[in-house]
Amino acid sequence: MLAAIPLSISRSLLFSILLSAVFAMAIVARKPRFAGKMALALGGCFLILVGLSTTSFFQTATEAFTERIEFASDMEGGVKGTLIDRFLGGMAGAIADSEGLPFWGFGVGMGTNAGAMLMTGKVNFLIAEGEWGRLIGEMGILLGLSCVFLRLYVAGKLTWLAFRAIDTENFLPWMLLSFAFLNVIQGQWAQPTALGFSILSGGLTLAAFRKAPAKSAGLQVPAKKTVNA
């Protein structure tokens, strides 16, 4: 996984892995007795990175990845533009650009690549490239914002339940949420693959809240003793 970061040249992958690491740190902060295991994991990752850094393919990929980050950061206006505009949605920009938008929007599907191909014969973003801008553009300010706030509510509810599950030492929902959170909030659901990953990650997070019953967990339930008269 560590080798895949520079080889993929994907900033989204790097951000996702760093976010998962932050979520893992939150578990350690909540349950300090796991600090030793976290230290071992970090030490192992460091040793792997040291070993990979001695290989030529990893060095070349790292240089290309670093140049891409610097170039993209300059184009997007630094860290603020990269994080806020790229990863945190851009709802303020979607609302600001809604002037002249029909109350009920331009119609569901117009903001997708498939819709653009049917309407213009070219693959293009007719409304907006960002997910929130697409929702507001397709459904209008009322329904579009309602959909955005619904996704925010679902993500917030998952976060609260996953955080509470840490107290019962059920860490799986919290770690799954590190990947599902941004997909639920502002994943580009107009694209089938992104939609599928959002549903899969959100559904797995919901399923992780459930605990296995005693029999399915392999535990033996003691039989009741009968008393003869």
Backbone bond lengths (Angstrom), bond angles and torsions (degrees), N, CA, C in turn:
res aa  C-N    CA-C-N  psi(-1)  N-CA   C-N-CA  omega(-1)  CA-C   N-CA-C  phi
1 M - - - 1.458 - - 1.525 111.16 -
2 L 1.329 116.35 -41.38 1.460 119.61 179.22 1.522 111.20 -64.72
3 A 1.327 116.92 -37.08 1.466 120.43 178.16 1.517 111.34 -69.15
4 A 1.341 117.18 -28.14 1.468 120.68 -177.35 1.526 112.37 -72.05
5 I 1.335 118.18 -21.32 1.471 120.20 -176.18 1.525 111.21 -61.70
6 P 1.338 119.93 -58.30 1.470 118.04 179.51 1.522 113.03 -72.70
7 L 1.349 117.51 -29.90 1.459 119.49 -179.54 1.527 111.84 -66.93
8 S 1.327 116.88 -31.65 1.461 120.34 179.70 1.526 111.96 -78.55
9 I 1.333 116.97 -22.92 1.471 123.20 -175.57 1.528 109.53 53.87
10 S 1.319 116.20 38.25 1.462 121.64 -178.20 1.515 109.99 -112.57
11 R 1.326 115.72 116.90 1.462 119.63 175.56 1.521 110.99 -69.91
12 S 1.325 117.17 -30.22 1.462 120.51 178.62 1.525 110.75 -63.65
13 L 1.331 116.54 -39.66 1.463 120.27 177.90 1.521 110.53 -64.33
14 L 1.330 117.24 -45.16 1.462 120.94 178.86 1.520 110.53 -60.43
15 F 1.335 116.61 -46.56 1.460 120.51 -179.08 1.521 110.72 -62.88
16 S 1.331 117.49 -40.00 1.460 121.26 -179.18 1.521 111.41 -64.76
17 I 1.332 117.28 -42.02 1.464 120.47 179.85 1.529 110.82 -68.09
18 L 1.332 116.84 -40.70 1.463 119.84 176.82 1.525 111.11 -63.30
19 L 1.332 116.58 -38.12 1.461 120.05 178.20 1.523 111.03 -65.02
20 S 1.332 116.78 -40.40 1.467 120.20 176.60 1.529 110.83 -63.31
21 A 1.332 116.88 -36.80 1.464 120.20 177.48 1.524 110.92 -65.26
22 V 1.336 116.66 -39.31 1.466 120.40 177.35 1.530 110.68 -63.55
23 F 1.338 117.15 -41.71 1.458 120.68 177.78 1.524 110.69 -63.13
24 A 1.327 117.28 -38.57 1.462 120.26 177.49 1.523 110.94 -65.30
25 M 1.341 116.80 -38.32 1.464 120.21 176.66 1.523 111.10 -63.07
26 A 1.333 116.45 -35.07 1.459 119.96 178.64 1.531 110.71 -64.00
27 I 1.338 116.79 -35.31 1.462 119.74 176.65 1.523 110.44 -64.50
28 V 1.334 116.26 -42.90 1.465 120.15 179.26 1.523 110.41 -63.74
29 A 1.347 116.86 -39.06 1.465 119.83 178.19 1.528 111.07 -64.52
30 R 1.330 115.62 -32.67 1.470 120.27 179.65 1.520 111.31 -81.35
31 K 1.325 116.40 -34.69 1.457 122.71 -179.09 1.529 108.87 -126.57
32 P 1.336 118.19 82.41 1.477 121.27 -173.82 1.523 114.44 -60.08
33 R 1.336 117.58 -20.27 1.473 118.15 -177.66 1.526 112.69 -69.03
34 F 1.349 117.10 -10.55 1.458 120.42 176.77 1.529 112.08 -94.25
35 A 1.323 117.17 7.64 1.467 120.73 -178.20 1.528 111.67 -62.76
36 G 1.321 117.02 -34.85 1.460 119.97 -179.98 1.521 111.95 -64.25
37 K 1.336 116.88 -43.27 1.462 120.15 178.53 1.530 110.98 -65.39
38 M 1.340 116.15 -37.71 1.458 119.16 177.98 1.520 110.90 -65.18
39 A 1.328 116.59 -39.67 1.461 120.10 178.62 1.530 110.86 -63.06
40 L 1.336 116.89 -40.20 1.466 120.31 177.30 1.531 110.83 -63.98
41 A 1.329 116.91 -41.12 1.463 120.20 179.63 1.525 111.31 -64.56
42 L 1.336 116.63 -43.38 1.461 120.14 178.89 1.525 111.26 -65.40
43 G 1.332 115.38 -39.59 1.461 118.94 177.18 1.518 111.94 -63.45
44 G 1.337 116.82 -40.42 1.454 120.15 177.23 1.520 112.23 -64.11
45 C 1.355 116.42 -41.25 1.474 119.93 177.65 1.523 110.96 -62.83
46 F 1.325 115.78 -39.08 1.472 119.38 179.66 1.523 111.05 -63.93
47 L 1.332 117.21 -43.61 1.458 120.73 179.58 1.530 111.03 -64.36
48 I 1.341 116.48 -38.24 1.463 119.75 178.69 1.523 110.54 -65.14
49 L 1.340 116.50 -41.73 1.468 120.02 178.47 1.519 111.61 -63.88
50 V 1.324 116.01 -39.21 1.471 119.59 177.21 1.516 110.60 -62.14
51 G 1.337 116.18 -42.81 1.456 119.34 178.84 1.528 112.32 -66.24
52 L 1.337 116.89 -41.27 1.458 120.10 179.84 1.530 111.99 -67.05
53 S 1.329 116.23 -33.28 1.464 119.65 -177.47 1.518 112.98 -66.29
54 T 1.318 117.83 -14.24 1.462 120.76 179.05 1.525 112.13 -86.77
55 T 1.340 117.10 -8.67 1.464 120.95 -179.17 1.524 110.22 -91.82
56 S 1.315 116.18 146.83 1.465 120.85 -176.21 1.532 111.70 -69.94
57 F 1.347 117.01 -39.13 1.470 118.66 -177.33 1.524 111.07 -65.24
58 F 1.344 116.85 -35.50 1.466 119.98 -179.99 1.519 110.89 -72.82
59 Q 1.322 117.48 -37.42 1.463 121.25 178.36 1.528 110.82 -63.99
60 T 1.330 116.77 -44.21 1.468 120.63 178.70 1.529 111.40 -63.48
61 A 1.332 115.99 -44.37 1.463 120.16 179.76 1.523 111.25 -64.50
62 T 1.333 116.91 -38.45 1.463 120.60 179.81 1.519 111.17 -66.04
63 E 1.318 117.19 -41.31 1.466 120.26 178.00 1.527 111.01 -63.25
64 A 1.330 117.04 -43.43 1.468 120.47 178.80 1.520 111.24 -65.23
65 F 1.315 116.72 -39.66 1.462 120.93 -179.75 1.528 110.78 -67.30
66 T 1.318 116.89 -41.24 1.465 120.90 179.36 1.523 110.97 -63.75
67 E 1.328 116.50 -42.89 1.466 119.91 178.03 1.529 111.06 -63.35
68 R 1.320 117.27 -38.96 1.459 120.11 179.71 1.527 110.90 -65.48
69 I 1.332 117.14 -40.77 1.463 120.29 178.83 1.526 110.62 -63.24
70 E 1.331 116.60 -44.29 1.463 119.82 -179.32 1.524 111.23 -65.72
71 F 1.334 117.38 -42.39 1.459 120.96 -179.05 1.532 110.91 -66.58
72 A 1.346 116.22 -44.85 1.457 120.01 -179.68 1.519 111.69 -67.15
73 S 1.335 116.72 -35.98 1.464 119.90 178.12 1.524 111.18 -64.29
74 D 1.331 116.95 -40.02 1.469 120.09 177.65 1.529 110.89 -65.96
75 M 1.325 116.87 -38.99 1.458 120.59 -179.11 1.527 112.03 -69.54
76 E 1.338 117.00 -32.96 1.466 121.22 -175.52 1.516 112.95 -95.51
77 G 1.324 117.55 1.98 1.459 119.50 177.07 1.505 114.58 88.88
78 G 1.313 117.52 32.11 1.451 121.14 176.03 1.520 113.28 86.62
79 V 1.339 114.53 -165.57 1.460 120.26 -176.20 1.526 111.33 -63.79
80 K 1.320 117.13 -36.76 1.464 120.86 -179.42 1.524 110.53 -60.48
81 G 1.312 116.53 -47.49 1.454 119.45 -179.73 1.510 112.20 -66.16
82 T 1.338 116.79 -36.96 1.458 120.15 -178.38 1.513 111.92 -68.71
83 L 1.333 117.27 -47.52 1.453 121.01 -175.62 1.522 112.50 -77.25
84 I 1.335 116.59 -50.28 1.462 119.81 -174.43 1.517 111.07 -71.48
85 D 1.332 116.99 -50.14 1.463 119.50 -175.53 1.517 112.45 -75.53
86 R 1.334 117.84 -36.98 1.465 119.95 -173.63 1.516 111.90 -85.75
87 F 1.340 117.85 -44.58 1.446 120.48 -171.40 1.524 113.97 -103.04
88 L 1.308 119.11 -26.48 1.455 120.98 -175.43 1.515 112.76 -100.97
89 G 1.310 116.50 15.49 1.452 119.50 167.71 1.495 115.39 99.57
90 G 1.337 119.05 -73.22 1.447 121.64 -174.51 1.518 112.30 99.36
91 M 1.355 117.54 38.38 1.451 119.87 -179.21 1.514 111.14 -64.48
92 A 1.337 117.04 -37.22 1.461 119.44 179.26 1.522 110.63 -60.79
93 G 1.331 116.92 -42.55 1.456 120.44 177.85 1.514 111.91 -65.63
94 A 1.347 117.17 -36.48 1.463 120.74 179.08 1.523 110.71 -65.32
95 I 1.330 117.15 -38.76 1.465 120.61 178.48 1.513 110.67 -71.11
96 A 1.337 116.32 -40.87 1.466 120.02 -178.87 1.524 111.53 -64.91
97 D 1.331 117.17 -31.39 1.462 120.66 -178.53 1.528 112.89 -90.31
98 S 1.343 117.31 9.18 1.461 120.42 -176.36 1.530 113.12 -87.43
99 E 1.325 118.01 6.74 1.463 120.50 179.20 1.532 109.87 -65.38
100 G 1.306 115.97 131.05 1.462 120.86 -177.79 1.507 113.81 82.84
101 L 1.327 116.72 2.81 1.457 120.95 179.85 1.529 109.52 -77.60
102 P 1.326 119.76 134.98 1.467 121.16 174.92 1.526 110.78 -58.48
103 F 1.332 116.46 147.60 1.462 120.32 -175.84 1.516 111.36 -58.17
104 W 1.327 117.80 -39.42 1.457 121.97 179.03 1.524 111.89 -96.33
105 G 1.330 117.77 13.19 1.452 121.26 176.83 1.521 113.38 76.69
106 F 1.317 115.02 -175.99 1.462 121.38 -178.54 1.524 113.01 -89.04
107 G 1.322 117.51 -6.78 1.452 120.18 179.10 1.520 112.01 115.16
108 V 1.320 116.20 139.24 1.464 121.63 -179.21 1.522 109.93 -65.58
109 G 1.305 116.18 129.26 1.460 121.85 178.30 1.514 113.78 105.18
110 M 1.339 117.43 -17.99 1.456 119.02 -177.40 1.522 111.68 -67.96
111 G 1.319 117.14 -28.42 1.459 120.11 -178.08 1.507 114.50 -83.85
112 T 1.328 117.72 -0.90 1.461 120.86 -179.48 1.524 110.61 -90.56
113 N 1.332 115.87 161.74 1.461 120.00 176.89 1.522 111.24 -65.93
114 A 1.338 116.21 -36.33 1.464 119.43 178.47 1.526 110.28 -65.37
115 G 1.330 117.16 -42.18 1.454 120.55 177.63 1.511 112.48 -63.09
116 A 1.342 116.20 -39.85 1.458 119.96 178.39 1.522 111.32 -65.51
117 M 1.329 117.37 -38.19 1.467 120.81 178.45 1.525 110.82 -64.48
118 L 1.333 117.49 -41.34 1.462 120.84 -179.92 1.526 111.77 -68.25
119 M 1.334 116.66 -33.88 1.462 120.07 -174.25 1.520 113.13 -88.32
120 T 1.335 116.71 -35.32 1.469 119.92 -173.89 1.512 113.24 -120.75
121 G 1.328 117.82 -14.23 1.452 120.86 -176.57 1.512 113.65 81.91
122 K 1.340 117.09 6.63 1.456 121.65 179.11 1.531 109.17 -132.94
123 V 1.333 115.38 150.40 1.462 120.67 174.85 1.515 108.33 -82.76
124 N 1.308 116.43 116.40 1.458 120.34 -175.21 1.523 108.62 -158.76
125 F 1.346 115.85 163.90 1.453 121.22 174.51 1.524 107.72 -96.04
126 L 1.323 116.86 99.60 1.453 120.79 -176.51 1.525 112.54 -74.97
127 I 1.337 117.18 -25.51 1.465 120.30 -177.33 1.525 110.87 -112.05
128 A 1.321 117.22 -63.13 1.466 121.06 -179.04 1.523 108.47 -161.07
129 E 1.326 115.55 151.87 1.456 120.15 177.71 1.524 110.73 -81.80
130 G 1.344 117.13 -33.68 1.460 121.10 178.72 1.517 111.89 -73.95
131 E 1.338 116.12 153.16 1.458 120.93 -175.65 1.519 112.17 -68.09
132 W 1.335 117.39 -44.45 1.459 119.17 -177.65 1.528 111.07 -67.20
133 G 1.312 116.49 -38.58 1.455 119.71 176.50 1.524 111.58 -63.56
134 R 1.333 117.09 -36.51 1.464 120.85 178.12 1.517 110.55 -66.39
135 L 1.337 117.39 -44.55 1.461 120.62 -179.53 1.525 111.57 -61.18
136 I 1.322 116.73 -46.00 1.463 120.34 -179.08 1.524 110.36 -68.31
137 G 1.333 117.11 -37.69 1.451 120.12 179.71 1.517 112.71 -68.09
138 E 1.339 117.06 -37.20 1.460 120.70 -178.49 1.527 112.51 -77.36
139 M 1.343 117.41 -41.22 1.461 120.94 -171.21 1.526 114.08 -108.29
140 G 1.331 117.26 -3.85 1.450 119.33 -179.59 1.513 111.96 91.71
141 I 1.320 115.95 169.92 1.463 120.72 -173.86 1.528 111.89 -66.73
142 L 1.355 117.81 -36.47 1.468 120.39 -177.28 1.519 111.72 -73.15
143 L 1.325 117.23 -59.66 1.461 120.65 -178.05 1.524 111.53 -69.42
144 G 1.337 116.58 -35.42 1.459 119.63 179.90 1.522 112.06 -63.82
145 L 1.344 116.34 -47.22 1.464 119.61 177.97 1.524 110.80 -66.55
146 S 1.332 117.66 -35.04 1.463 120.20 177.58 1.527 110.49 -61.11
147 C 1.326 116.63 -41.36 1.465 120.50 178.11 1.528 111.30 -65.68
148 V 1.338 116.23 -40.81 1.462 120.62 178.69 1.522 110.49 -62.58
149 F 1.341 117.12 -47.28 1.466 120.53 -178.81 1.523 111.29 -67.78
150 L 1.332 117.77 -30.69 1.460 120.32 175.74 1.522 110.46 -64.36
151 R 1.319 116.58 -42.40 1.465 120.12 177.84 1.528 110.76 -66.24
152 L 1.324 116.92 -38.44 1.459 120.09 176.19 1.526 111.13 -63.35
153 Y 1.328 116.34 -39.80 1.470 120.07 179.61 1.529 110.61 -64.47
154 V 1.347 116.47 -45.52 1.473 119.98 -179.95 1.527 110.30 -60.85
155 A 1.342 116.63 -44.41 1.470 120.04 179.30 1.525 111.22 -64.33
156 G 1.334 116.87 -40.25 1.459 120.02 177.95 1.515 112.45 -65.11
157 K 1.341 116.54 -40.35 1.465 120.56 178.19 1.524 110.94 -64.05
158 L 1.331 116.54 -43.47 1.471 120.17 177.90 1.522 110.73 -61.77
159 T 1.331 116.42 -40.64 1.465 120.25 -179.99 1.514 111.28 -62.69
160 W 1.330 116.92 -44.77 1.466 120.83 -179.12 1.530 110.92 -64.17
161 L 1.319 117.62 -46.07 1.458 120.51 -179.37 1.522 111.77 -66.41
162 A 1.345 116.40 -39.55 1.470 119.79 179.67 1.518 110.89 -66.83
163 F 1.336 116.71 -37.71 1.466 119.92 179.25 1.525 110.62 -66.93
164 R 1.325 117.05 -38.78 1.457 120.08 177.50 1.525 111.39 -67.80
165 A 1.339 116.47 -31.19 1.461 119.61 -179.87 1.524 112.40 -66.87
166 I 1.341 117.28 -20.00 1.466 120.04 178.06 1.518 110.26 -62.14
167 D 1.334 117.31 -35.35 1.459 120.65 -178.73 1.526 112.00 -62.78
168 T 1.328 116.82 -28.82 1.462 120.53 177.85 1.527 111.65 -91.86
169 E 1.342 115.93 9.95 1.464 123.50 -179.03 1.526 112.05 60.66
170 N 1.321 115.98 31.42 1.458 122.07 170.10 1.527 106.66 -101.01
171 F 1.333 116.31 90.89 1.464 121.77 -172.12 1.524 113.29 -87.56
172 L 1.322 116.66 -13.65 1.464 119.47 -174.68 1.529 113.43 -60.50
173 P 1.346 120.25 -45.96 1.473 118.62 179.21 1.528 112.75 -59.56
174 W 1.320 116.61 -39.89 1.464 120.71 -178.25 1.523 111.23 -65.06
175 M 1.333 117.33 -42.13 1.453 119.82 -179.49 1.530 111.38 -72.52
176 L 1.338 117.79 -36.50 1.463 120.09 175.17 1.528 110.73 -64.71
177 L 1.320 115.97 -33.96 1.462 120.46 -179.96 1.522 111.61 -64.21
178 S 1.323 117.45 -28.23 1.460 120.04 179.98 1.523 111.79 -60.95
179 F 1.327 116.57 -25.87 1.457 121.01 175.86 1.527 111.96 -97.23
180 A 1.341 115.84 -35.54 1.466 120.21 -174.63 1.521 112.80 -77.35
181 F 1.325 118.48 -25.53 1.466 121.60 -170.66 1.530 112.07 -57.04
182 L 1.330 116.67 -56.14 1.464 119.42 -177.85 1.520 111.86 -69.91
183 N 1.335 117.42 -30.44 1.464 119.53 177.27 1.523 111.43 -65.15
184 V 1.329 116.54 -38.82 1.462 120.03 179.00 1.520 110.87 -71.54
185 I 1.323 117.02 -40.38 1.466 120.46 -175.81 1.526 111.67 -72.33
186 Q 1.320 117.16 -54.85 1.459 119.26 -172.43 1.522 113.58 -139.28
187 G 1.331 116.00 28.98 1.458 118.96 172.33 1.524 109.94 -66.44
188 Q 1.300 117.02 144.50 1.463 121.00 -176.12 1.524 109.60 -80.62
189 W 1.329 115.32 90.25 1.458 121.61 -174.30 1.521 112.65 -75.61
190 A 1.314 117.95 -6.80 1.464 119.44 175.19 1.524 111.21 -72.65
191 Q 1.331 116.60 -17.91 1.464 122.04 -179.62 1.530 108.09 -100.24
192 P 1.333 119.06 121.82 1.468 121.30 -171.47 1.532 113.99 -55.47
193 T 1.331 117.79 -40.98 1.466 119.08 -178.13 1.522 111.25 -65.17
194 A 1.339 117.00 -45.35 1.466 120.63 178.20 1.524 111.09 -63.74
195 L 1.326 116.65 -38.53 1.464 120.50 177.02 1.520 110.78 -62.83
196 G 1.324 116.40 -43.03 1.456 120.15 179.59 1.519 112.66 -62.75
197 F 1.330 117.24 -43.40 1.466 120.33 178.48 1.523 111.03 -66.06
198 S 1.333 117.88 -35.07 1.463 120.72 178.32 1.521 110.54 -65.16
199 I 1.329 116.69 -45.47 1.461 120.63 179.13 1.529 110.62 -65.85
200 L 1.320 116.41 -42.22 1.461 120.27 -178.86 1.528 111.43 -64.43
201 S 1.328 116.95 -47.36 1.462 119.81 -178.29 1.517 111.16 -68.44
202 G 1.337 117.30 -41.56 1.460 119.41 177.80 1.514 112.12 -66.10
203 G 1.337 117.06 -40.71 1.456 120.41 178.44 1.518 112.78 -65.89
204 L 1.321 117.01 -40.21 1.472 119.85 177.61 1.523 111.19 -65.24
205 T 1.326 116.51 -36.00 1.469 119.78 177.35 1.521 110.18 -63.95
206 L 1.332 116.85 -44.00 1.467 120.23 176.98 1.524 111.02 -62.22
207 A 1.326 117.21 -43.48 1.462 120.74 -178.74 1.524 111.80 -65.64
208 A 1.322 117.38 -28.81 1.466 120.65 -177.46 1.527 112.47 -70.91
209 F 1.338 117.69 -14.99 1.469 119.81 177.86 1.524 111.43 -73.49
210 R 1.332 116.93 -23.66 1.452 120.34 -176.47 1.524 110.58 -77.98
211 K 1.303 115.27 143.12 1.457 120.68 177.69 1.517 109.15 -105.53
212 A 1.332 115.07 142.75 1.465 120.06 -179.50 1.522 109.58 -69.37
213 P 1.340 117.95 138.06 1.472 119.59 175.43 1.515 111.36 -65.84
214 A 1.288 116.62 167.17 1.471 121.28 -173.26 1.513 112.18 -59.98
215 K 1.351 117.97 -42.66 1.458 119.81 -176.41 1.513 111.63 -68.97
216 S 1.353 117.25 -42.53 1.464 119.44 -178.77 1.501 111.74 -71.02
217 A 1.321 117.39 -20.70 1.455 120.51 178.24 1.515 112.29 -83.43
218 G 1.347 117.15 0.38 1.456 120.30 177.42 1.506 113.51 87.96
219 L 1.351 118.02 14.33 1.449 121.02 -179.48 1.522 109.46 -94.25
220 Q 1.291 116.43 143.80 1.444 122.20 179.92 1.545 109.20 -92.67
221 V 1.309 115.70 125.56 1.461 120.21 177.53 1.510 108.28 -89.19
222 P 1.326 118.38 121.30 1.466 120.16 -177.14 1.527 111.28 -62.52
223 A 1.333 115.43 137.14 1.460 120.70 179.64 1.512 109.99 -77.03
224 K 1.334 115.28 149.28 1.455 120.25 179.25 1.533 110.50 -73.75
225 K 1.319 115.60 139.15 1.450 120.59 178.83 1.524 109.66 -82.33
226 T 1.292 114.62 138.29 1.471 119.38 177.48 1.522 109.31 -104.19
227 V 1.297 115.52 140.99 1.457 121.32 -179.55 1.511 108.49 -108.99
228 N 1.334 115.84 122.42 1.469 120.86 178.60 1.517 110.47 -79.94
229 A 1.298 115.43 138.71 1.454 119.83 179.13 1.523 110.44 -72.25
